[in-house]
Amino acid sequence: MSILSTAFVVPLAVGLHFPVAPIQMILIELLLDLASPTIIVLTMPNLG
């Protein structure tokens, strides 16, 4: 989340256009929210 926030705050402070549209930011967050737990579960060693 901090990387996406930085990607929006820095261009705003400098006066440039945003690098991605807000809907793209929402979709990226949704994908990250789904991918993170999936990767953790798939890479954990079997404990049983």
C-alpha angles and dihedrals in degrees: 000000000000092000092053092046090051090049088059101037099049097054090044091054092047094044098246130132120271114266094224137023118255091247089056090053090053092049092048090052091049091051092047091049090054098039099050099062091039092056092046093051094046094049098045115107117243108265097189 
